[in-house]
Every structure is written in C-alpha cells, then in structure tokens.
C-alpha cells in the first residue's frame, strides 16, 4: 500500500463485513458498516456515491459476508470503488 502526499492510499483488502459502533464515547460515535481484515484491522466502509454519515443501504446488504474491497483508504476509512463477494 503506497500513501500519497495527502495520506490517501489505494487498497485491495479482504475481510468480513460487520455493523458496529465506531468511535465509542466520542462526539463521532455512530453505527457504521466496517471491514475487519484477516490481519485484524478494522476500517469504516463507504461507497463513492454513498452518505459520509449514516448507514449506506448498499453496504448494509454486505453485513455478514466476506468481501474483497478495492478503493482508497485514509486513516481508518475505505471509500470503495468496487467489491467482490467471496462467500
């Protein structure tokens, strides 16, 4: 994964999609769709056209499935350009 000057990296990651609370105890606490990778990292998932906050219905349908996600990552968020269901 190479990171550009703005801290954004192109990624291809595989993992399990979950619905969970992120940033608990902070003003940013919310329920979000996340990807838990095989390495144990957790990322908040977004689509290019989906809402920045709230739960994207397209992503909600992926909860409980294993996917391969391609997109760009910044901090702990992945903006997915495409994904493949693996199960």
Secondary structure, 3 states (H helix, E strand, C coil): CCECCCCEEEEEEEEEEEEEEECCCCCCCEEEEEEEECCCCEEEEEECCCCCCCCCHHHHCCCCCEEEEEEEEECCEEEEEEEEECC
